[in-house]
Amino acid sequence: MFRALAAAAWVATAGMLTPPASLAAPGVLTLAWEAEPRTIDPRYAVDANSQYLEDLLHCALLSPDAEGRLRPSLARGWQWTTPTTLKIELQPDIKFSSGAVVTASDVAATYQFFKLEATAKPSPRRGAFAGLVSATAVDAKTVVFQLQAPDASFVANLVVGILPAQAAAGPLISQPSQTQGCGPFILQALALSEYDLVPNPHYSLGAPPKLQKVALKIVKDENTRYAKLIAGELDMVQNLLSRDKLTVIARSYPKLKLQHRSGLNTTYLGFNMRDPLLSQVKVRRAIALAIDKDKIIKYVLNGMAVPAATMLLQSDPYYAQSLKAPSYDPARAKALLDEAGLKADASGKRFSLSFKTTTDQTRVAVAKAIGAELRQIGVHVTVETLEWGRFKADVEHGHVQMWSLSWIGFKDPDIYRFAFATASIPPDGGNRGWYSNPALDRLLTAGRAATDPSARKVIYADAEQIIANDAPYTFLWHEDVFAVHNQDIEGFEVYADGRLSALSRTRKP
């Protein structure tokens, strides 16, 4: 649930600083992102910012609420008529930004796109629909999905923004003029450093947006984001400030408000399984044992996280309660490295590793803290900071030894297949460490096909045990989602998965 800072933290005191009011016009909200969305085409949206933009411009059959639970959106309801046949009824009179009514043909074409063999640019989302045989419009408001085999995760994947049928069968969308969506906003303009959104006059899945414009500004440097926020050049920053800066804001800027809540995310330390050192399971286990997660959460993240034992949160029905995260045990970590034949030299050094991260100050602080922990067991870590686009490219192309990222907003344990199945090695999924275990592959295939929740829970408990044994990741923590914004902003609510859906209900006098 939403947690606010104690009111006393925001009471003005002598010496507090008063930033100017927002420099933007009334009704115009400026929001900072650290990087450009990698695409404005919902068929290709897999990075967080692209999916956040997708959520503002497009409507989907299902959408997550503030707690992260999937709710009907464009879909009015659905029914499994057979174990492999899903029938969906659409809401009536929902319109694209052009004014055209959204029909079942548009929905069918959007999902049928993932089956096109001749697509010049294959979508990284296509793996979620590998078992889709067809999507067919039965009538204007009814679409039927036919699957090769039962797929318990299929409904949870029906979150792709719907395009008009002609656009859904067409080439990559790259210009605002090509973008027609049924979401609350329209992409009015796109520049290298700013994406301008205005209300969709035909939006019909809720009340019309109250903001006149949302300016998504790309501000890559955290210090610049912070300076612009306190100067009134930005109205809001979500998740992109170090915890130290949050402390300063709480102490010195009473006209800035903080919202935060437990997030649907998992931050992990990833390993390149093709690396000669990191391909050794004893090395990966030793690294996990050498990281004092509680200390890093307390001193680097200001307590705004909880330790992770698995990919799933403890509140998830498929979380394996019996599985415990490796406890901090540097002595055991040293013993494992000795067993692997990686003994320390006279100086105490065993080997060196590279740890790539972004320029975000919190991520850099985390990387340095982990590096300091690993040095205690003889592993010397060089932290390399990269601009987001370069960092993401290096990770996806395997030009890393260790890195840290977060999975955000997943709704089904099938995330394990996307992250760890052999078939999900890039570009076909998110298995960025090139991890492969045939026994796990079989379980993940079975878990996807199992429709009985009890049977699925047993399958994923076994899968989680294999992942724990193999340690392709060190699961670190689940961080809070937070936003800092000017006090004159009304109606904004932080979503557990980081989405900005509440902007459609936000006001700025």
N, C-alpha and C positions, 0 to 999 in steps of 0.2 A: 504494500500500500504506500501511498504518497507520504513522504516524511519531510517536514520542513525543519529548517534550523530553528533552534529555540529563539523566541521572539527577542530575548534580551541581546542576542548576538547582533541584532540589527538596530538597536536603539542608538540614536545619535549621541555622541559624546564629544567633549571638547577635543579638538584635534582631528575629528573626522573630516574627510574631504567630500565635497559636494560636486559631483560631475554635472556638466550642463545637461539640460533636457535633450532628448533626441534631436539630432540635426535634420532628420528626415521629416518630410511633411506629414501632417496628420493622415492616418490611414495607410501610411507606407511603412512597412517593417523591413529592416535590414538585418540579415542573418549571415554569419560567417561560416563557411566550410573551409576545410584545410586543403581540399583538392577538387579538381573538376570531376563531375560524374564521368565515368568512362564511356557512357553512351546515353542518348536520350531515347533510344529505342527499347521499349519494354521487353521485346523478345530476347534481348541480349543483356539485360540488367542483372548482374550478379554481385557487383561491388555495392557497398552500403549506400553511398551517395546516389548512385544510379537508381537503386530501389526506393530510396526516400523520394527522389524526384518522380519516379514512376507512380508512387502513391498519391502525389499531389496532382498529377496531370491525367491519370487514368483511373478507371474503375475496374475492379476485378470481380470474379464470381464470389470470392470470399475475401474478407479483409480482417486483420487483427484489431481487437479493441485495445484500450489503454493497458489492460493486463496481459495482452499478448494472445488472448483466446480468439480463435477464428470464428467469425460471425458471417451470416449471409449478407451480401452486399448487392451486386447485380443479380445474383441468384436469389430467387424467392424461396426455393426449396429444392431438395434432391432426394433421389431414391435409387437404391441398388435393386434393379428389377431381376438381375441374375448376379452371381458372384463376379461376373466380368462386364456387366452392363450398367452404366450409371446414367440416369435420366435427370436432367436439370431443367427446372422451369425458371424463366427469367422474370424480373420485375417489369411491369408494363410501363411504357412511355418514358424510358430512360434515353437521354439524348447525348450524342457527341457534341463537341464544341461547334461543329458546323450546323447544328440543328437537326441533323438526321437522327432517326430513332435507331437505337442499338437493337439488332436482331440476332436470332440464333445463328444466322449465317455468318455474322461477324465473329461471334464466339467460336464457331466451328473452324473458321478460317484461321483465327489466331492460334488455335491449338494444333490444327492440321499442319501449320508451318513447321512444327518441330519434326514432322515426318518427311519433309521434302528432301529427297536424295540429292537434288541438283543445286542445293543452296550454295551460293558462292562463298558465303561466310557462315560456317556452322555455328549455331548458338551454343554457348556453354550451359544453357538451361535444358538442352535436349535430353540429357541423361535422365532427368526426372520423368520423361515421357517415353522412355525406351520401350515400355510395354504397351503403348497406345497403338491400337490398330487403326482406329478412325474416330473422327469427331463429325457428327452429322446433324444438320438442322432438319428436324422432323417437321416443324412448322415455324412460324415467325418467333415464337417464344419458347420453343422446346429444343434442346440439344441433347444428343445421346452420344456418350463416349463408350466405345467398345475396346476392351483390353485383351491382351493375349492370355493373361492369367490374373488371378486375384491379386490386388495391390492395395494393401491397407493404408499406404501413404499417399495414394493418388489424390484424395480429396484435399489433403493438406497442401498439395502443390498447385491447387487451382487459384493461385494468387497473381497470375500474370495479367498485366494491364491489357484490356481488350482494345483491339484496333479495328477500324473499318475493314471489311473483307478485302478490298482492293489493296489497301496498305499492308495488310497482314501477309499477302502473297507476294509483296513487292520487295524491292531492295532495302538495304539498311537505311533507316531514317536518321538524317543528320542535321536537318534544318528546321527551325521553328515552324516554317510554313508547311512542312510535311506532317507536323504533329497534330493529330486529331484525337482527343481523348474524351472520356466521359467523367473525368475527375473534377474537383472543385476549381482548378486553375487552368489557365492556358499559358504556354510558354510564349511570351510576347517577343522577347529578344534574347539573343545568346551572344556573349562576347567571351574573350579569353578569361576575363576575371569577373564576370557577372552574368547571372541568369535571372531575367526579370519575368515574374509571373503575375498575371492579372486574373480577376475572377472570370470563370466560365459562365457566360450569361444563360446557358442552357443547362446548367448543373441541376440535377433533379433527384439525387440520392440523399439530399439533406437540404438545410437552409443555405441560401446563397452566402458565399464568403463575405465577411464584414470588412476585410481589408481591401484597400484599393489596389495595392501592389505588394508583392513580396520580392525583395531584391536579395538574391542569394549571391553573396560576394565571396570570391575565392581569395582567402588570405592565408597564405601558406605558412607564414612565420607566427609562432605563438605570441611572441612579445608584441608583434604588430597587432594581432587580434586583441590582446589585452589592452594596449594603448588606445585602440579605436573604440573599444567598449567603454572604457572609463571616460573617454572624451565625448561620448555621445554619437560617434560616427557609426557605431553598430548598436542595434537594439537588443541583440541576443546572440549568445554563443552557447552551443550545446556540446558538452563533453570535451571540448578542445582547449581547456585550460588546465595547467598544472594544479595540483592540490594546494601547493604553497600560495598560488595566486588566489585561490578560493578563500584561503585564510585571510589574506590581505583585504580582499573585497568585503568579507564579513566584518572585518574590524574597522575599515576606513570608508566604505562607500554605502551608506544606508539606503541610497536611492536605487541600488541594484539588488534584485531579489534572486535567491537561489531556490530552485526546486530540485529534489532528487528522490529517486526510488530505486528499489532493487531491480536490476536489469536482467533481461533474457539474453545473456551473452556468456561466453566462456573464453577467457584469455589463456593462451597456451604457449609453451616453448616448443617449437618444431625442430625436427632433426632431418637432415638430408640423409636418407638411408643408403645412398650410393657413395657416401663419403667413407673412406677406409676406417676411420676411427668411429664415427657415429653409426656405422652399420653393425657395431658390436653391442649387443643388448646389455652387457654388463656396464659399458660406458654410459649408455642412456639411463640405466637404473641408478648408477652412481650420481649422475648429474641431478636426478630427481631428489635423491636423498640429501644432497648438499645444499638445497635451496630452502631457506627458512621463510616460508611463505607468510607466516603470521607476522614476522618482523617487518617484511616489506610492505604488507598491507597496513600495518600500524604507522610506520614512519614515512613511507613514500606515498601511499594512497590515502593517508589520513583516516584510515578505518573504513573507507567507502568501498568495501568489497568483502566477500566471504570466500574462504578457501574452496577450491574445486577438487573433487575426487574423480569425477568423470566428465564427459562432455555435457551431460544432463545436469540440471539443477536438482536439488533435493526435493523440490516440490513437484517434479515431473513424475507422472505415474509409472514411467519405465525406469526410473532411477533404481539402481541396484543397491538396496540398503545395506547389504552385507559387505559391499566392496569399500575398502578404506583407502584413502590416499596414502602414499608413502610418507611416513613421518620424518621430520628433520633428524638425520643421523649421519653426521660427517664421518664418524669413525667407520661405520659400515660402508660408506661410500669409498673411503680409502681402501678398505679391504677388497671391495669388488674390483677396483682398478688394479690392485696388486694381483688378484686372481686372473685378470685379463692380460697380465704380463706388462702392464704399463706402470712400472715402478718409478718412484721419484729419483731425480739425480741429487747430487750433493747440495744443490740450492733449494731442493724441495719441488722442483718443477717436473711434471710428467709430460705434458704436451700443451700445444696452443690450439685455440679454436677462434673462429671469427663469429661474431654475433651481430647480425644486421638488424637495424631498426629504423624508424622514421626520425625526423628532426623534432617531433613533438617532445617537449621537455619532460613530461611524465614518462613517456616511453624510454627516453634516454636515461632517466634516473633509474627506472626499473632495470634496464639492461646493465647499467653500471653496478647496481646492487647485486644482481645475479652474478656478474663477473667477479665482484669482491667475494661472494660466497664460494664460487668455484675455485678461486685462487687458494682458498684454505685447504683444498684437497689436492692441490698441485696442478690444477687446470688453469692456464693463463688465457684470459679472454680479451680479444681486441674488439671493442665496440665500434661498429661502422654505422654512421648516421647518413641516411639518404633521403632526398626529397621523395614524397609519396609515390609518384609515378615510377621512378627508377627503382625504388624499393620493391614495389609490387611486381614489376617486371622481373627483377632478379629472383624473387621467390618463385614466381610461376615458371621460370625457365631453369630453375634448379641451380642458380648461381649463388648459392648460400651453403653454409654449414649449419648454423643455428639462426633462428629468427623467432620473433614473437608477433602473433596476430590474435584477433578475436573472431570467433563465430558469433553472429548476432541474429537474434530473432527467429531461430529455427523452431518449428512447431511439431516435429515428429522425430522419433528415434531413427528414422531413415537417414538423418543427417550423418550417421555413422557410415552408411554406404557412400554418400557423397564425399566424405572426408578420408575414408580409409580403404575402400574397395579397390582392388587392382584395376577394375574397369574405369575407375574415376581418376586415374592419373591424367594430368593436364595433357591436351586441352579438353578432355571429356569430363572433368569434374574437379574437385578440390583436394585431391590427394597429392599435395605439393611436396611431400617428402619421399615420394616414390616407394611407399610401403606396400608390401604384398604378403598376404598370408592366405593360402587357399582354404584353410579351415574357416577363417573369418569370412571369406567371400561366400562360402556356402551358407553360413549362418545369416549373413545380411540379406542374401537372396530369400532365404526362408522367412526372415522377419518381415520382409516387404510383402510377401505373399500371404502371411498368416492374418486372418481376419478376426480370430478370437483373441481378445485382449490378454487373457490369461496365458495363452500359448505364446503370444508375442513377448510378454514380460519374461518368460523363461528363456526364450531365444536371445533377447537382448542382454539378459544377465550373463549368459554364456559369452556373448560377444564382448561385453565390457570386461570380462575376466581375461579374455585373450588379449585385448588391447592393453589392459593393465600389465600383463606378463611381458608383452613385447615392447611396451613403452615407446611407441612411435612419437608420442607427444609426452611432455610433462604438463599436465593440466595445472594451471596456476590458481586462478580465482574467477569469480563472477563479480564484475564491477557494477556499482551503482550507475544509473543513467542520470545525468544532471543537466540543468540549463540555468544560465545566469541571464537575466533580462531586466530592462528598465521597469521601474515600478508602475509606469502608466500603461503597461500592456495588460490587457484583461482577457481572461478566458483561455489562456494557454495552459496546456497540461502535458507533462512529460509522459511519453509512452515507454513501456518497459522494453520494447525492442528498438527504441531510438527513432521511430518514425515521427514525422512532423504532421500527422493527420490533424492535430488540434489547430493548426493554422487556419483551417477552414472555419473555425469557430472563434478565432482570436480577434480582439478589437484593439485599436490603438487610437485614442482620441487625438 
